[in-house]
Amino acid sequence: MSELERRLAVSGHLARLEESRQSPGSWTLYVDGTPQSHVELERPDWLGFEYVRRIGHAIDLVRPEGQPITAVHLGGGAFTLPRYVAETRQGSRQQVIELESELVELVREHLPLPRTAQVRVRHGDAREVLAKLPPGLDGAVDIAVVDIFSGARTPAHVTSAEFYGLVSPRLAPGGIVAVNVADGAGLAFARSQAATLAHVFEHLAIAADTSMLKGRRFGNVVMYASNDELPFAGLPRRLASDPAPAKLVDGDELRRFIAGAPVVTDATAVPSPPPARSVFLSKP
């Protein structure tokens, strides 16, 4: 095993960092062969993966430009979004919850965070640690990012209404939870996640490219939920101008998307569907 690889103790998956030959300083993290994070060491404000850019837009819009925020990241990966927040909103306070300690060690060793970044890492299961966060974070979190994967699948226990019910009281007024949902043809899992978030939070919108929304391929749907109105007047333009354009779905169109989908509970939760291996044959 090379120094850029680490066997993860909890899942048994192999984590691997790979630097682009064409673009030195451009790194991708793979876990169990699945590309999970992309980091530009010299450009932490540039987000390479499509779904990560869509979460980045919520980070940009949740508060006035440049204003420090309090962020909680459920799932660490290569710390792409904590780096983004530290670069674009200097002075922000951030918490990262990550189950796999070996993954954190691998990333910190080869892709260290800027010294000025105020990022605290809490090790353990996202749901368990979330329930034990300091009371000072109650009603104080501006952005909560839920991007939890074991290999290529999201574990069932972080997809339920009970789980999202632990996130809701942590949000500050106007705070947003951004959820990365992976799904395939038919979008049954994504629809149920949207129904669940709409059950827990007052306001919801989702973003994906049009072919994904039509259920034609496997991919990511980013969901934005809040207890207050989402500050997204400028988001459709941002999504449309991305390298991989996406559409914002809300209002009546979102209600049609959700129609008939069940709210997920701890008793009914299942992991996200596995992608075909062919999805990842083309590396970013």
C-alpha positions as CSV (number, residue, x, y, z in Angstrom):
1,M,0.0,0.0,0.0
2,S,1.4,3.4,-1.0
3,E,1.7,6.4,1.3
4,L,-1.3,7.9,-0.6
5,E,-3.5,5.0,0.4
6,R,-5.1,4.1,3.7
7,R,-7.3,1.2,4.7
8,L,-10.3,2.6,6.7
9,A,-10.9,0.8,10.0
10,V,-14.7,1.2,10.2
11,S,-15.8,0.4,6.7
12,G,-12.8,-1.6,5.5
13,H,-12.7,0.5,2.3
14,L,-9.5,1.7,0.7
15,A,-9.0,5.5,0.6
16,R,-6.7,6.8,-2.1
17,L,-5.4,10.3,-3.0
18,E,-4.5,10.9,-6.6
19,E,-2.9,14.0,-8.1
20,S,-3.7,15.1,-11.6
21,R,-0.8,14.6,-14.0
22,Q,-2.0,17.5,-16.1
23,S,-2.7,19.9,-13.2
24,P,-0.2,19.6,-10.3
25,G,-1.9,20.6,-7.0
26,S,-5.2,19.2,-8.2
27,W,-6.2,16.1,-6.1
28,T,-9.0,13.6,-6.1
29,L,-10.0,11.4,-3.1
30,Y,-11.3,8.0,-4.0
31,V,-13.0,5.7,-1.4
32,D,-13.7,2.1,-2.5
33,G,-13.0,3.3,-6.1
34,T,-15.6,6.1,-5.9
35,P,-14.4,9.7,-6.4
36,Q,-15.6,11.5,-3.3
37,S,-13.7,14.8,-3.1
38,H,-11.7,17.1,-5.4
39,V,-9.3,19.6,-4.0
40,E,-7.4,22.4,-5.7
41,L,-4.6,23.3,-3.1
42,E,-3.8,26.6,-4.7
43,R,-7.4,27.5,-5.5
44,P,-9.6,26.4,-2.5
45,D,-12.4,28.7,-3.8
46,W,-12.7,26.7,-7.0
47,L,-15.1,23.7,-6.7
48,G,-14.6,21.0,-9.3
49,F,-17.4,18.5,-8.6
50,E,-20.8,19.6,-9.9
51,Y,-22.8,18.8,-6.8
52,V,-20.2,20.5,-4.6
53,R,-20.5,23.7,-6.6
54,R,-24.2,23.6,-6.0
55,I,-23.7,23.3,-2.2
56,G,-21.1,26.1,-2.5
57,H,-23.8,28.4,-3.9
58,A,-25.8,27.9,-0.8
59,I,-22.8,28.8,1.3
60,D,-22.4,32.0,-0.8
61,L,-26.0,33.0,-0.4
62,V,-26.8,32.1,3.2
63,R,-25.2,35.3,4.5
64,P,-23.8,38.6,3.0
65,E,-20.6,38.1,0.9
66,G,-17.5,37.6,3.0
67,Q,-19.3,37.5,6.4
68,P,-18.0,34.8,8.7
69,I,-20.4,31.9,9.4
70,T,-20.8,28.9,11.6
71,A,-20.7,25.7,9.5
72,V,-21.2,22.0,10.4
73,H,-20.1,19.4,7.9
74,L,-21.4,15.9,8.3
75,G,-18.9,13.9,6.4
76,G,-15.3,15.2,5.9
77,G,-14.0,13.7,2.7
78,A,-11.0,15.8,1.7
79,F,-12.3,18.9,3.5
80,T,-13.2,20.6,0.2
81,L,-16.1,22.7,1.5
82,P,-14.3,23.6,4.8
83,R,-11.5,24.9,2.7
84,Y,-13.9,26.8,0.6
85,V,-15.6,28.4,3.6
86,A,-12.2,29.3,5.2
87,E,-11.1,31.0,1.9
88,T,-14.3,32.8,1.1
89,R,-15.5,33.6,4.6
90,Q,-12.4,34.2,6.7
91,G,-12.9,33.9,10.4
92,S,-15.7,31.3,10.1
93,R,-16.1,28.7,12.8
94,Q,-16.4,25.2,11.4
95,Q,-17.0,21.7,12.8
96,V,-16.4,18.6,10.7
97,I,-17.8,15.2,11.8
98,E,-16.1,12.2,10.2
99,L,-16.4,8.5,11.1
100,E,-13.1,7.3,9.5
101,S,-10.2,8.7,11.5
102,E,-7.7,7.2,9.1
103,L,-9.3,9.2,6.3
104,V,-8.7,12.4,8.3
105,E,-5.1,11.5,8.9
106,L,-4.5,10.7,5.2
107,V,-5.9,14.1,4.1
108,R,-4.2,16.1,6.8
109,E,-0.9,14.5,6.0
110,H,-0.9,15.1,2.2
111,L,-3.5,17.9,1.8
112,P,-3.1,20.0,5.0
113,L,-5.7,22.7,5.8
114,P,-4.6,26.4,5.8
115,R,-3.2,27.4,9.2
116,T,-5.8,30.2,9.4
117,A,-8.7,27.8,9.0
118,Q,-10.8,27.4,12.2
119,V,-11.9,23.9,11.7
120,R,-12.5,21.4,14.5
121,V,-12.8,17.7,13.6
122,R,-15.0,15.5,15.7
123,H,-14.5,11.8,15.1
124,G,-17.5,9.4,15.2
125,D,-20.8,8.5,13.6
126,A,-22.4,11.6,12.2
127,R,-25.8,11.1,13.9
128,E,-24.3,10.2,17.3
129,V,-21.9,13.1,17.3
130,L,-24.6,15.5,16.0
131,A,-26.8,14.7,19.0
132,K,-23.9,15.5,21.3
133,L,-22.6,18.8,19.8
134,P,-22.2,21.6,22.4
135,P,-25.4,23.5,23.4
136,G,-23.7,26.6,22.1
137,L,-24.4,25.4,18.6
138,D,-28.1,25.2,19.2
139,G,-29.7,27.8,16.9
140,A,-26.3,29.0,15.7
141,V,-25.4,27.0,12.6
142,D,-25.6,29.0,9.4
143,I,-24.9,26.1,7.0
144,A,-25.1,22.4,7.7
145,V,-23.8,20.2,4.9
146,V,-24.9,16.5,4.9
147,D,-22.6,14.6,2.5
148,I,-22.3,11.2,4.2
149,F,-21.2,8.2,2.2
150,S,-19.8,4.7,3.0
151,G,-18.2,4.0,-0.3
152,A,-20.8,5.0,-2.9
153,R,-23.9,4.7,-0.6
154,T,-25.4,6.9,2.1
155,P,-26.2,4.8,5.2
156,A,-29.8,4.4,6.1
157,H,-29.7,6.0,9.6
158,V,-28.8,9.4,8.2
159,T,-31.7,9.6,5.8
160,S,-34.7,9.6,8.2
161,A,-37.0,12.3,9.6
162,E,-35.6,11.5,13.0
163,F,-32.1,12.3,11.8
164,Y,-33.0,15.5,10.1
165,G,-34.9,16.4,13.3
166,L,-31.5,16.5,15.0
167,V,-30.2,19.0,12.4
168,S,-33.2,21.4,12.5
169,P,-32.7,22.9,16.0
170,R,-29.1,23.6,15.3
171,L,-29.8,26.0,12.5
172,A,-29.6,29.7,13.1
173,P,-32.4,31.9,11.8
174,G,-32.1,31.8,8.0
175,G,-29.7,28.8,8.3
176,I,-29.7,26.2,5.6
177,V,-29.1,22.5,5.5
178,A,-27.6,21.3,2.2
179,V,-27.9,17.6,1.5
180,N,-26.2,15.6,-1.3
181,V,-28.5,12.8,-2.5
182,A,-27.3,10.2,-4.9
183,D,-29.9,8.3,-6.9
184,G,-30.5,6.6,-10.3
185,A,-33.3,6.0,-12.7
186,G,-36.8,6.7,-11.3
187,L,-35.4,8.9,-8.5
188,A,-37.5,7.0,-5.9
189,F,-34.8,7.6,-3.2
190,A,-34.4,11.3,-4.0
191,R,-38.2,11.8,-4.0
192,S,-38.5,10.2,-0.6
193,Q,-35.6,12.3,0.7
194,A,-37.3,15.5,-0.6
195,A,-40.6,14.4,1.1
196,T,-38.7,13.8,4.3
197,L,-37.0,17.2,4.3
198,A,-40.3,18.9,3.4
199,H,-41.8,17.1,6.4
200,V,-39.1,18.4,8.8
201,F,-38.4,21.9,7.4
202,E,-40.7,24.7,6.4
203,H,-38.9,25.5,3.1
204,L,-37.2,23.3,0.5
205,A,-35.7,23.5,-3.0
206,I,-33.6,21.1,-5.0
207,A,-31.0,21.4,-7.8
208,A,-29.9,19.0,-10.5
209,D,-29.3,18.9,-14.2
210,T,-32.4,18.3,-16.3
211,S,-31.5,14.8,-17.4
212,M,-31.0,13.8,-13.8
213,L,-34.4,15.3,-12.9
214,K,-36.0,13.2,-15.6
215,G,-34.6,10.1,-14.0
216,R,-32.5,9.1,-16.9
217,R,-29.2,8.5,-15.2
218,F,-27.4,8.1,-11.9
219,G,-26.2,11.3,-10.3
220,N,-26.6,13.8,-7.5
221,V,-29.5,15.9,-6.4
222,V,-28.6,18.7,-4.0
223,M,-31.4,19.6,-1.6
224,Y,-31.6,22.8,0.4
225,A,-33.9,23.0,3.4
226,S,-34.5,25.7,6.0
227,N,-36.9,26.7,8.7
228,D,-37.0,30.2,7.0
229,E,-37.5,31.3,3.5
230,L,-34.5,30.4,1.3
231,P,-32.4,33.4,0.1
232,F,-32.2,32.0,-3.4
233,A,-33.4,34.9,-5.8
234,G,-30.0,34.7,-7.5
235,L,-29.5,30.9,-7.4
236,P,-31.2,30.0,-10.8
237,R,-28.8,32.3,-12.6
238,R,-25.8,30.8,-10.7
239,L,-26.9,27.3,-11.5
240,A,-27.5,28.0,-15.2
241,S,-24.0,29.6,-15.6
242,D,-22.1,26.7,-14.0
243,P,-19.8,24.5,-16.2
244,A,-22.4,21.8,-15.8
245,P,-25.7,23.8,-15.8
246,A,-28.4,22.8,-13.3
247,K,-32.0,23.8,-12.6
248,L,-33.6,24.9,-9.3
249,V,-36.9,23.2,-8.5
250,D,-39.2,24.7,-6.0
251,G,-42.9,25.6,-5.5
252,D,-45.5,23.7,-7.5
253,E,-42.8,21.9,-9.6
254,L,-41.2,20.6,-6.4
255,R,-44.6,19.5,-5.0
256,R,-45.2,17.5,-8.2
257,F,-41.7,15.9,-7.8
258,I,-42.5,14.8,-4.3
259,A,-46.1,13.8,-4.9
260,G,-46.8,10.3,-3.5
261,A,-43.3,9.8,-2.1
262,P,-43.2,8.5,1.5
263,V,-41.6,10.3,4.4
264,V,-38.6,8.2,5.6
265,T,-38.5,7.1,9.2
266,D,-36.0,5.1,11.2
267,A,-38.3,2.1,10.7
268,T,-38.4,2.4,6.9
269,A,-35.0,3.9,6.1
270,V,-32.7,2.2,3.5
271,P,-29.3,3.1,2.1
272,S,-29.1,5.1,-1.1
273,P,-29.0,2.8,-4.2
274,P,-25.6,1.7,-5.4
275,P,-24.3,3.1,-8.7
276,A,-23.1,0.9,-11.5
277,R,-19.3,0.8,-11.5
278,S,-19.3,2.2,-15.0
279,V,-20.5,5.6,-13.6
280,F,-17.0,6.2,-12.3
281,L,-14.9,4.8,-15.1
282,S,-14.2,8.4,-16.3
283,K,-12.2,10.2,-13.7
284,P,-12.7,13.9,-13.0
